[in-house]
Amino acid sequence: MRSCSMKRYCGFLPKNCLWVFVSALVVSVLAIYNISAAFTEQVMIASGNSDVNKNRLIRVVMDDNYPPYVFRDSSGSVKGILPDQWHLWEKYTGIRVEIIATQWEEAQRVFNQGRADVIDTIFFTPKRAKVYDFTKPYASIPVSIFFDGTISSIPDCLALRGYAVAVKSGDACISVLREKGVNSLVHYPSYEAIIKDAAAGSVKVFCMDDPPALYLLRKYKIADKFRKGFKLYTGEFQRAVQKGQTGLIALIENGFKAIPKKELKSIDDKWLGIPLGVPSYYRYIMLLLTISVSILIVALAWNISLERLVRQKTKDLRKLLAETKEKEELLRETKECLELALEGAELGTWDWDIKEKRVARNDRWAEMLGYDSKGVASDSGIWLRLLHPEDRERVLNAIHDHLSGKTECYEEEYRLRHASGRWVWVLDRGKIIKKDPDGIPVRMAGVNVDVTRRKRMETTLRLLNQAVEQSPVSIMITDPSGTIEYVNPKFCEVTGYDNSEVIGLNPRILKSGKTSQEVYKDLWESITAGKQWHGILCNRKKSGDLYWENSSICPIVDEKGAITHFVAVKEDITEKIMLEKQLIQAQKLESIGRLAGGIAHDISNVLSIIIGNIQLIMMELEKDHSIYQSCSDILEAGRRCRNLIRQLMAFARKQTVK
């Protein structure tokens, strides 16, 4: 036994020594090869810098607001990593470079119009790949969601829906957000414009690449007011040219390869800072020392006696046995803790022996359904009998899919009949925990939790949502600063605005100028003090038409009493206002009619006397008398006046005028 162990031990050491020396030799050869290749490539690029290259010009367009890669300083000059890299590229290729730095949306427009040869600071997307050719990536850029510290959490894109998300126009994140169902996007011309509004409090959520986001948040001293949420994706900085210009791609990449890595690193250190870790040469010295010490230890270990090795192995074995006992004890304690945790969480557990067709369940599983745990434990078919008929096919298909390997885990919500006859909603999660040598599942385990209360709440919320969506009055919800977060369809119908047009804006877009500032002042003071406000406002639709609405606005507070939102319920009373105005006008006309009737009656009495006397005078006169014709004219005028009076009196009595 000692002889065999010594052979194994002695045979092991030379192999390790040989591996160490071979590894060191391979590393040295690769280092020499890389240095030679870089030197040769630099010489070849340098030799190609002819007078022709000096006369050549390449125009490079890029974003001017992406610190620290590229940005403008206080004097308006373009600074950053990329401008410095392109200056080095110009130096080593001999080709002049004109940098065009502008807003990102304008940069893409300049490149698409052919006013630039290369576009930098661009992410690769399948859509862009159809019209551009890309260089190899030179930097990985995480793209994340950032949100105000007053928002509790935004863990994923589903939670992001409903928020107004600020984005930079033309940014690649826009298409990613829309693919994930996030459509409430507010476009800004630059990243700095977003951060300025965030500092002012008008931007609560934004999507931005991590480097400029962290740089600008610190610059505007609001890094402690915002949180970095989930990472939406990771993009890669590349340079692009128009489709088919492969020669230009090769020229760009070869030019950057010609730049010594030391000079590129000095640019990164200038703008990103130098890591506080140990110098690189120190790591190489430590590696060399480690290898040397390892070789020395191996040489010394060669002379260690087998007896000492056996004693060490025996000691290790005893230690291993002690550790095994400790692990067994820890496993037992962990099992007890798990059982207590399951009991505290009120989780029902099940363990299905597929081959033997037996199912073991804990007491909580039976209690959840109002049954005796002893009776349930011996009844393997009770679950299928209690399963709701409408859920049976869906649940069995889900189990079959998991057992056949189509899903990583099994998860379904379904109904089980309680002992009292009612239905209990259950969330069931499970997974295969054992397979036979042929890969066939033989054991599956999982947990059940009663979600009846949650399902009822979901139903209530769904009803409330339908009530709001189908409400015959306009409903609008804003944040504490007055930024619109939700409007229902009736609001869009009344105002003419689309939902996407008003989300993220202030209700002042509806102001018509017809309502006094005192009313708005009273409104704002009331709701910010936690009171309700009721009143009538004259607003303006998208079309420019005026309309009146009876508004009720009240604050929504959290459990601490802090205002989180405002809700406005508005009823369009334009038609009612118009009817009231028509009624007032009719009442005025009626008053005028009564007045005219009284006056007409008095005038009619006077006219009767005048007409009667004129007729008496005419009876005494001869027709050829000089005043007879004048009296005749007076009589005719009196009769016409009497007809007018009759018409006025008929109008006053609301009779038909003949």
SULFEN-V914395 format. One record per pair of residues at least 12 apart in sequence whose C-alpha atoms are under 10 Angstrom apart, sorted by the first residue. I is the first residue (numbers start at 1). J is the second residue. Records with the same first field share a line. If there is no record, write none. Layout:
# SULFEN-V914395
I=J / J
This chain:
# SULFEN-V914395
2=306 / 307 / 310
3=306
5=306 / 309 / 310
6=305 / 306 / 307 / 309
9=302 / 306 / 309
10=301 / 302 / 303
13=298 / 299 / 301 / 302
14=298 / 299 / 302
16=295 / 298
17=294 / 295 / 298 / 299
20=291 / 292 / 294 / 295
21=291 / 295
24=288 / 291
38=257 / 258 / 259 / 260 / 261
39=258 / 260
40=258
41=254 / 255 / 257 / 258 / 259
42=92 / 93 / 254 / 255 / 256 / 257 / 258 / 259 / 260
43=92 / 258
44=254 / 258
45=92 / 93 / 94 / 251 / 254 / 255 / 257 / 258 / 259
46=91 / 92 / 93 / 94 / 255 / 258
47=92 / 93
48=92 / 93 / 94
49=91 / 92 / 93 / 94 / 95
50=93 / 94 / 95
51=94 / 95
52=94 / 95
53=90 / 93 / 94 / 95 / 96
54=90 / 93 / 94 / 95 / 96
55=94 / 95 / 96
56=94 / 95 / 96 / 97
57=90 / 94 / 95 / 96 / 97 / 98 / 117
58=90 / 95 / 96 / 97 / 98 / 99 / 116 / 117 / 118 / 248 / 252
59=96 / 97 / 98 / 99 / 100 / 111 / 114 / 115 / 116 / 117 / 118 / 119
60=83 / 86 / 97 / 98 / 99 / 100 / 101 / 107 / 111 / 115 / 116 / 117 / 118 / 119 / 120 / 239 / 240 / 241
61=98 / 99 / 100 / 101 / 102 / 103 / 104 / 106 / 107 / 108 / 109 / 110 / 111 / 115 / 116 / 117 / 118 / 119 / 120 / 121
62=82 / 83 / 99 / 100 / 101 / 102 / 103 / 104 / 105 / 106 / 107 / 108 / 110 / 111 / 116 / 118 / 119 / 120 / 121 / 122 / 239
63=100 / 101 / 102 / 103 / 104 / 105 / 106 / 107 / 108 / 119 / 120 / 121 / 122 / 190 / 191
64=77 / 78 / 79 / 80 / 100 / 101 / 102 / 103 / 104 / 107 / 121 / 190 / 191
65=78 / 101 / 102 / 103 / 104 / 189 / 190 / 191 / 192 / 193 / 212 / 216
66=80 / 103 / 104 / 121 / 190 / 191 / 192 / 209 / 211 / 212 / 213 / 215 / 216
67=79 / 80 / 81 / 191 / 192 / 211 / 212 / 213 / 214 / 215 / 216 / 271
68=80 / 81 / 82 / 211 / 212 / 215 / 216 / 268 / 271 / 272
69=81 / 82 / 83 / 84 / 85 / 121 / 211 / 212 / 268 / 271 / 272
70=82 / 83 / 84 / 101 / 121 / 212
71=83 / 101 / 102 / 212
72=101 / 102
77=101
78=99 / 100 / 101 / 102
79=101 / 271
80=267 / 268 / 270 / 271 / 272
81=264 / 267 / 268 / 269 / 270 / 271 / 272
82=99 / 120 / 121 / 267 / 268
83=97 / 98 / 99 / 101
84=264 / 267 / 268
85=256 / 259 / 263 / 264 / 267 / 268
86=98 / 99 / 252 / 255 / 256
87=99
88=255 / 256 / 258 / 259 / 260 / 263 / 264 / 267
89=252 / 253 / 254 / 255 / 256 / 257 / 258 / 259
90=255 / 256
91=255 / 259
92=255 / 256 / 257 / 258 / 259 / 260
93=251 / 252 / 254 / 255 / 256 / 258 / 259
94=255
95=255
98=116 / 117
99=116 / 118 / 119 / 120
100=115 / 116 / 119
101=120
102=190
103=168 / 169 / 170 / 189 / 190 / 191
104=121 / 122 / 168 / 169 / 170 / 171 / 189 / 190 / 191
105=168 / 169 / 170 / 171 / 188 / 189 / 190
106=169 / 170 / 189
107=119 / 120 / 170
108=120 / 122 / 170
109=170
111=240 / 241 / 242
112=131 / 132 / 241 / 242
114=242
116=241 / 242
117=240 / 241 / 242 / 245 / 248
118=134 / 239 / 240 / 241 / 242 / 248 / 249 / 252
119=132 / 134 / 238 / 239 / 240 / 241 / 242
120=134 / 237 / 238 / 239 / 240 / 241
121=139 / 236 / 237 / 238 / 239 / 240
122=134 / 137 / 171 / 172 / 235 / 236 / 237 / 238 / 239 / 240
123=137 / 140 / 141 / 171 / 172 / 173 / 234 / 235 / 236 / 237 / 238 / 239 / 240
124=137 / 172 / 235 / 236 / 237 / 238 / 239 / 240
125=172 / 175 / 176 / 235
127=175
128=172 / 240 / 243
129=240 / 242 / 243
130=242 / 243
131=240 / 241 / 242 / 243 / 244
132=239 / 240 / 241 / 242 / 243 / 244 / 245
133=238 / 239 / 240 / 241 / 242 / 243 / 244 / 245 / 246 / 248 / 249
134=237 / 238 / 239 / 240 / 241 / 242 / 243 / 245 / 246 / 249
135=237 / 238 / 239 / 240 / 241 / 246 / 248 / 249 / 250 / 252 / 253
136=236 / 237 / 238 / 239 / 240 / 249 / 253
137=235 / 236 / 237 / 238 / 239
138=236 / 237 / 238 / 239
139=235 / 236 / 237 / 238
140=234 / 235 / 236 / 237 / 238
141=209 / 210 / 211 / 233 / 234 / 235 / 236 / 237
142=208 / 209 / 210 / 211 / 231 / 232 / 233 / 234 / 235 / 236
143=172 / 173 / 207 / 208 / 209 / 210 / 211 / 213 / 230 / 231 / 232 / 233 / 234 / 235
144=173 / 206 / 207 / 208 / 209 / 210 / 213 / 228 / 229 / 230 / 231 / 232 / 233 / 234
145=157 / 160 / 165 / 166 / 205 / 206 / 207 / 208 / 209 / 210 / 213 / 227 / 228 / 229 / 230 / 231 / 232 / 233
146=165 / 166 / 204 / 205 / 206 / 207 / 208 / 209 / 210 / 213 / 226 / 227 / 228 / 229 / 230 / 231
147=160 / 165 / 198 / 203 / 204 / 205 / 206 / 207 / 225 / 226 / 227 / 228 / 229
148=198 / 201 / 203 / 204 / 205 / 206 / 222 / 223 / 224 / 225 / 226 / 227 / 228 / 229
149=204 / 205 / 223 / 224 / 225 / 226 / 227 / 228
150=204 / 225 / 226 / 227 / 564
151=204 / 205 / 226 / 227
152=227
153=227 / 228 / 229 / 230
154=205 / 227 / 228 / 229 / 230
155=229 / 230 / 231
156=180 / 229 / 230 / 231 / 232
157=177 / 178 / 180 / 181 / 182 / 230 / 232
158=180 / 181 / 182
159=182
160=177 / 180 / 181 / 182 / 183 / 184 / 205
161=177 / 180 / 181 / 182 / 183 / 184
162=182 / 183 / 184 / 485 / 486 / 503
163=182 / 183 / 184 / 185 / 204 / 205 / 206 / 484 / 485 / 486 / 503 / 504
164=182 / 183 / 184 / 185 / 186 / 203 / 204 / 205 / 206 / 483 / 484 / 485 / 486 / 500 / 503 / 504 / 505
165=177 / 182 / 183 / 184 / 185 / 186 / 187 / 203 / 204 / 205 / 206 / 207 / 504
166=184 / 185 / 186 / 187 / 188 / 191 / 193 / 194 / 195 / 197 / 198 / 203 / 204 / 205 / 206 / 207 / 208 / 504
167=185 / 186 / 187 / 188 / 189 / 190 / 191 / 193 / 194 / 205 / 206 / 207 / 208
168=185 / 186 / 187 / 188 / 189 / 190 / 191 / 192 / 193 / 194 / 206 / 207 / 208
169=185 / 186 / 187 / 188 / 189 / 190 / 191
170=187 / 188 / 189 / 190
171=187 / 189 / 190 / 207 / 208 / 209
172=235
173=207 / 208 / 209 / 232 / 233 / 235
174=187 / 207
176=232 / 233
177=207 / 232
180=232
183=500
184=485 / 499 / 500 / 501 / 502 / 503 / 504
185=205 / 206 / 207 / 500 / 503 / 504
186=203 / 205 / 206 / 500 / 501 / 503 / 504 / 505
191=206 / 207 / 208 / 209 / 212 / 213 / 216
192=212 / 213 / 216 / 217 / 219 / 220
194=206 / 207 / 208 / 213 / 216
195=212 / 213 / 216 / 217 / 219 / 220 / 222
196=216 / 217 / 220 / 222
198=217 / 220 / 222 / 225 / 226
199=217 / 220 / 221 / 222 / 223 / 225 / 226
201=481
202=481 / 482 / 483 / 504 / 505
203=483 / 504
204=226
205=226 / 227 / 229
206=228
207=228 / 229 / 231 / 232
208=231 / 232
209=231 / 232 / 233 / 234 / 235
210=228 / 231 / 234
213=228
214=228
239=252 / 253
240=252
339=362
342=362 / 364 / 447
343=362 / 363 / 364
345=364 / 449
346=363 / 364 / 365 / 367 / 368 / 448 / 449 / 450
347=362 / 363 / 364 / 365 / 368 / 446 / 447 / 448 / 449 / 450
348=361 / 362 / 363 / 364 / 365 / 366 / 367 / 368 / 426 / 428 / 446 / 447 / 448 / 449 / 450
349=361 / 362 / 363 / 364 / 365 / 366 / 428 / 429 / 430 / 445 / 446 / 447 / 448 / 449
350=362 / 365 / 428 / 429 / 430 / 444 / 445 / 446 / 447 / 448
351=430 / 433 / 443 / 444 / 445 / 446 / 447
352=380 / 430 / 432 / 433 / 442 / 443 / 444 / 445 / 446
353=434 / 441 / 442 / 443 / 444 / 445
354=434 / 441 / 442 / 443 / 444
355=440 / 441 / 442 / 443
356=442 / 443
357=380 / 381 / 442 / 443
358=377 / 378 / 379 / 380 / 381 / 443
359=376 / 377 / 378 / 379 / 380 / 381 / 383 / 443 / 444 / 445
360=376 / 377 / 378 / 379 / 380 / 445
361=373 / 374 / 376 / 377 / 378 / 380 / 445 / 446 / 447
362=374 / 376 / 377 / 447
363=376 / 377
364=448 / 449
365=377 / 447 / 448 / 449 / 450
366=418 / 419
367=418 / 419
368=416 / 418 / 419 / 424 / 426 / 448 / 449 / 450
369=386 / 416 / 417 / 418 / 419 / 420 / 421 / 422 / 423 / 424 / 426 / 450
370=417 / 418 / 419 / 420 / 421
371=418 / 419 / 420
372=419
383=416 / 417
384=396 / 416
385=416 / 417
386=415 / 416 / 417 / 418 / 419 / 423
387=414 / 415 / 416 / 417 / 423 / 424
388=414 / 415 / 416 / 417 / 423 / 424 / 425
389=415 / 416
390=414 / 415
391=412 / 413 / 414 / 415 / 416
392=414 / 415
394=412 / 413 / 414
395=410 / 411 / 412 / 413 / 414 / 428
396=412
398=410 / 411 / 412
399=411 / 412 / 430 / 431
402=430 / 431 / 432 / 441
403=431 / 432 / 440 / 441 / 442 / 443 / 444
404=440 / 441
405=432 / 440 / 441
407=431
408=430 / 431 / 432
409=429 / 430 / 431 / 432 / 446
410=428 / 429 / 430 / 431 / 432 / 444 / 445 / 446
411=427 / 428 / 429 / 430 / 431 / 446 / 447 / 448
412=426 / 427 / 428 / 429 / 430 / 448
413=425 / 426 / 427 / 428 / 429 / 448 / 449 / 450 / 451 / 455
414=426 / 427 / 428 / 451 / 452
415=427 / 450 / 451 / 452
423=452
424=450 / 451 / 452 / 453 / 455
425=448 / 449 / 450 / 451 / 452 / 453 / 454 / 455 / 456
426=447 / 448 / 449 / 450 / 451 / 452 / 455
427=447 / 448 / 449 / 450 / 451 / 452
428=446 / 447 / 448 / 449 / 450 / 451
429=445 / 446 / 447 / 448 / 449
430=444 / 445 / 446 / 447 / 448
431=443 / 444 / 445 / 446 / 447
432=444 / 445 / 446
433=445 / 446
465=488
468=487 / 488 / 489 / 490
469=487 / 488 / 489 / 490 / 491
470=488 / 489 / 490
471=488 / 489 / 490 / 491 / 569
472=488 / 489 / 490 / 491 / 570 / 571 / 572
473=488 / 489 / 490 / 491 / 494 / 549 / 550 / 551 / 569 / 570 / 571 / 572
474=487 / 488 / 489 / 490 / 491 / 492 / 493 / 494 / 495 / 549 / 551 / 568 / 569 / 570 / 571 / 572
475=487 / 488 / 489 / 490 / 491 / 492 / 551 / 552 / 553 / 567 / 568 / 569 / 570 / 571
476=488 / 490 / 491 / 507 / 553 / 566 / 567 / 568 / 569 / 570
477=503 / 553 / 554 / 555 / 556 / 565 / 566 / 567 / 568 / 569
478=503 / 504 / 505 / 506 / 507 / 555 / 564 / 565 / 566 / 567 / 568
479=504 / 506 / 555 / 556 / 563 / 564 / 565 / 566 / 567
480=527 / 528 / 555 / 556 / 562 / 563 / 564 / 565 / 566
481=506 / 528 / 564 / 565 / 566
482=504 / 505 / 506 / 507 / 508 / 524 / 565 / 566
483=502 / 503 / 504 / 505 / 506 / 507 / 508 / 565 / 566
484=502 / 503 / 504 / 505 / 506 / 507 / 565 / 566 / 567
485=499 / 502 / 503 / 504 / 505 / 506 / 565 / 566
486=499 / 500 / 502 / 503 / 504 / 567
487=499 / 500 / 502 / 503 / 567 / 568
490=570 / 571 / 572
491=569 / 570 / 571 / 572
492=541 / 542
494=541 / 542 / 547 / 549 / 571 / 572
495=510 / 539 / 540 / 541 / 542 / 543 / 544 / 545 / 546 / 547 / 572
496=540 / 541 / 542 / 543 / 544 / 545
497=510 / 541 / 542 / 543
498=542
508=539 / 540
509=539 / 540 / 541 / 542
510=537 / 538 / 539 / 540 / 541 / 542 / 544 / 546 / 547
511=537 / 538 / 539 / 540 / 541 / 546
512=537 / 538 / 539 / 540 / 541 / 544 / 545 / 546 / 547
513=538 / 539 / 540
514=537 / 538 / 539 / 540 / 546
515=536 / 537 / 538 / 539
516=537 / 538
519=535 / 536 / 537
520=537
523=535 / 552 / 553 / 554
524=553
526=553 / 554 / 555
527=553 / 554 / 555 / 556 / 563 / 566 / 567
528=554 / 555 / 563 / 566
529=555 / 563
530=554 / 555 / 556 / 557 / 561 / 562 / 563 / 566
531=553 / 554 / 555
532=552 / 553 / 554 / 555 / 566 / 567 / 568
533=551 / 552 / 553 / 554 / 555 / 568
534=550 / 551 / 552 / 553 / 554 / 568 / 569 / 570
535=549 / 550 / 551 / 552 / 553 / 570
536=548 / 549 / 550 / 551 / 552 / 570 / 571 / 572 / 573
537=549 / 550 / 551 / 570 / 572 / 573
538=550 / 573 / 574
546=574
547=572 / 573 / 574 / 575 / 577
548=570 / 571 / 572 / 573 / 574 / 575 / 576 / 577 / 578
549=569 / 570 / 571 / 572 / 573 / 574 / 576 / 577
550=569 / 570 / 571 / 572 / 573 / 574
551=568 / 569 / 570 / 571 / 572 / 573
552=567 / 568 / 569 / 570 / 571
553=566 / 567 / 568 / 569 / 570
554=566 / 567 / 568 / 569
555=567 / 568
589=652
590=651 / 652 / 653 / 654
591=652
592=652
593=648 / 649 / 650 / 651 / 652 / 653 / 654
594=648 / 649 / 651 / 652 / 653 / 654
595=649 / 652
596=645 / 648 / 649 / 651 / 652
597=645 / 646 / 647 / 648 / 649 / 650 / 651 / 652 / 653
598=648 / 649 / 652
599=645 / 648 / 649
600=642 / 644 / 645 / 646 / 647 / 648 / 649 / 652
601=645 / 646 / 648 / 649
602=645
603=641 / 642 / 645
604=638 / 641 / 642 / 643 / 644 / 645 / 646 / 649
605=642
606=642
607=635 / 638 / 639 / 641 / 642 / 645
608=638 / 639 / 642
610=634 / 635 / 638
611=631 / 634 / 635 / 636 / 637 / 638 / 639 / 642
612=635
613=631 / 635
614=628 / 630 / 631 / 632 / 633 / 634 / 635 / 638
615=631 / 632 / 634 / 635
617=631
618=630 / 631 / 632 / 635
646=658
